[in-house]
């Protein structure tokens, strides 16, 4: 099994997650999401009022192919907060609606 010492794509993913307290792997960009799930997740994050990093997996096919195995999460978008996978659209939306997401995002951005 590959790891970050032998796989440059894994090393890139780990570096992105470590360097960005809030990072969303999505289809498209926050201004032009390329799927409804990414659009919904972006709206939840924007409503939390903090900046977040993103990676467009459509422009990064190696990351798109590698991240599901790294995360053990098969679909996109994928939200990471302080190095931890939070989940995809359904989980992020549920957390937003229940009031759990905003304090998590604000704490990570502080």
N, C-alpha and C positions, 0 to 999 in steps of 0.2 A: 504494500500500500504506500502511495506517495505521501510525503509530508512537505512542510514548508521549506525544509532544507534541500529537498531534491526537486520540487515542483515550483517553478517561478510563478505560476498562476495562483497556487495556494498561498505563496508568500505575499503576493499582491493583495489578495483578499484579506489575509490576516493583518497586513499593514493598514489597509483602508479601515478595517473595523477598529483597530487599536487607535488610529489617529483621529477618528471622528466619533465623538460621543453619541451622535445620532446620525445614522446612515441608512438610507433606503435603497435597496437594489430593486429596480423597477423597469418596466417597459416604457421607454421614452424619457421625458424630462418633466419636472413639476409643471412647467408652463405648457407642455404639449405631451401629456401622457398618451401612450399608445394602446392602452386597454382600460376597460372600466374598473378593474380591480386596482390598478395602479392609481387611476384618477381618484377613486374613493379614499384610498390610503393617504394620498397627498392632501386631500381636503381635510382629513382628520388632523394631520400634522400641522397644516397651515393654521387651522383653528386653535391649535395649542399656542401659537404665537412665538415660536422659537425657530431659529434657523436650523436647517438640517442639510447634510450632505446627501448626494445621491449618485448612483452609478446606473447608467442606461445599459441594461444587459443586451439590448438589441444592437448596440454599437460595440459591445464587448463579448463576442461569441464564446471566447474561452472562459470568461467568468461565468457566462450563462450556463455553460456545460459543466463547470466544476463546482459552482456554489451549492447546488442541491445535495451533492455528496458530502461536502464540507459541513453543511448545516443539518443534514439528515432531514431536510424539508424540501419536498419535490417541486413546489410551485413558487411563482412570483406574483406580487412583490414580497420582499423579505425585509422586515424592519429590525435593525440592531440598535440597542440602546446600551451604552457603556459596555460594549463587547458581548452582550447577551442577545441571542435571537428572541425577539418578542413574538413574532409570527407574521402571518400574512394579512390580507384584507379583512377577513372575517374577525379574526382576533383583535386586530387594531380597532376596527369599527366597534366591536363589543366593548372594548376597554374605553374608547372615547365616549360612547353613550352612557356607560356606567360611571364615568367620572374618574376612572383609574389612569387614563393615558396622560392627561394634562400635567398632573403633579410629577409623573415619571419623566416626562419630556422636560419640564421646567427644572427639575433637579439635575438632570443630565447636562443641561445647557449652562447651569450655574458655574 
